[in-house]
């Protein structure tokens, strides 16, 4: 079974240029037949030059669209207008520099500023998030805007990838939009949905979470091997060791899904990239136990289902209360008849 491998790369222009001055990075990528999902942090000449070099090398590229931090950095329910404008600016930049892309990546995550403020202003952030549950109109407006953006990207000849944290699956399976509204996420129709199953974020249950969601994923994101922006509770999370990384790779391959690695620069810095060239993908890997994760996911989906349907929830509570009162009344009647 051939392993389809893509590396996320999220660097400022100067660092990006320096990374690709190393010809061994190109050699290893070509040997691995790997692609890159390149974070578009700016529209600089340096970034365009790197893309042109990768185009000449025949390395498949996805344009991973990102916003300035003050606009939320990742795409979400609150910045769909900025996301649409960003794509148009990207399109103009690509045409002016004759850049070639296989796909466009839309990274759907919470506002980076809320994540950074969560530790110091937890109460205010949670209160603001819960208020969004009442804004169903805003949710549907944003969802339509992103659907229109995907249609525009398709019309321009690109495939579309969506990058999501795994809880989007539980929200979907519960027939809910609760998590999306609270966390400013949005489910959109894309050609490939990549679940960011970063085991480094979920220690000691990271491998179990990866394996639980892998069965339902279209593609699996693993990491973090190093790099990326620092935000909120994810700051100072230790990067994957080689042994952890190797386990994630083998689990992801066993699922038969395409694999996305965060990040290329982390793999280069830790010396993982050349080791992948001779990596034994066939080696045995112990499948993690998922009973605890499955139970937690089941409970979460039940809660999301109930919150999405408050009328049903209230009717159920009324039924329970009515039954209790009826039993109590019946018991008192029997007592009084004696």
Residue, then its C-alpha position, 0 to 999 in steps of 0.5 A: x500500500x503506497x503511503x500518501x504523505x503531505x507536510x504542513x509548512x507554516x513559516x515566515x518568509x525569511x525562515x521559509x527561504x532559509x529552509x529551502x536553501x537546503x537541497x537535501x530537503x528537496x531531495x528527501x521530499x522528492x524521494x518520499x513523493x510528498x506534497x506540501x500544504x504551505x501556509x500563506x502568511x503573506x504575499x511576499x516576493x520571498x514566498x513566491x520565489x519558494x513556490x516557483x522553486x517547488x513548482x519547478x521541482x514538481x512537488x505538489x503544493x496546497x495553498x493553506x490560507x491564513x489571515x493576520x492574527x488580528x483577524x483571527x489567523x484561522x478561518x472561523x464563523x466570525x471572519x468569513x468576509x476576511x476569508x473571502x477577501x484573503x482568497x481573492x488577494x491570494x488568487x491575484x498574487x498567484x496569477x501575477x507570479x505564475x504560481x501553480x497549486x494543486x489545491x487550496x486549504x481552509x483551516x477552520x479553527x477558533x479565533x486565535x485571540x480567544x485562544x490566547x486570552x482563554x487562560x487569563x480571561x476564561x470566564x469572559x471567553x466562555x460567556x462570549x462563546x455560550x452567547x453564540x448559541x443564540x446566534x443561529x442566524x449568524x451561523x447560517x450566514x457564515x456557513x453560506x458564505x463559506x459554501x460560496x467561497x468553496x464554489x468560487x475556488x472550485x470554479x477557479x480550478x482548484x480542489x479544496x481541503x478542510x482542516x478540522x479538529x476531530x470534535x467536528x465529527x461528533x458534532x456532525x454525528x449528533x446532528x448538531x451545530x452546538x460545538x461549531x457555534x460555541x467554538x466558531x467552527x463551521x462544517x463546509x463541503x470540501x474535496x478532502x477533510x483532514x482531521x488534526x489528530x495531533x497526539x502531542x496535544x492529547x497525552x497520555x491518550x493521544x494514540x487512542x484518540x487518533x485511532x478512534x477518529x481515524x476510522x471516520x477520517x478522510x485524511x489524518x493529520x499527525x503532529x506536532x513535530x515542532x513549529x506553529x503559532x503559540x496559542x492559549x492552552x497549547x503553548x509549551x506542549x512538548x513536541x513529538x519524540x521520534x518513537x511517538x511520531x513513528x507510532x502515529x505514522x504507522x497507525x495512520x498508515x494502517x487506516x489506509x488514509x492519506x497522512x498530513x504531518x505537522x510540520x515540515x520544519x519540525x521534521x527537518x529541525x529534529x532530523x526526522x525527514x531523512x529518517x522517513x526516507x528509510x522508514x519501515x512502514x510495515x513494522x508492527x504497531x500495537x493498536x491503542x485501546x479506544x473504549x474510554x475515548x468511545x465512551x467519552x465521545x458517546x456521552x458528548x454526542x448525547x449531550x450535543x444532541x440534547x442541547x441542539x433539541x431543547x424542546x425534546x429535552x424539556x419535554x423529556x424532563x417534563x415527562x420525568x417530573x410528571x412521572x415522579x409526581x404521579x408516583x408520589x401522588x399515587x403513594x400519598x393516595x394509598x397512604x390516606x386511604x388506609 
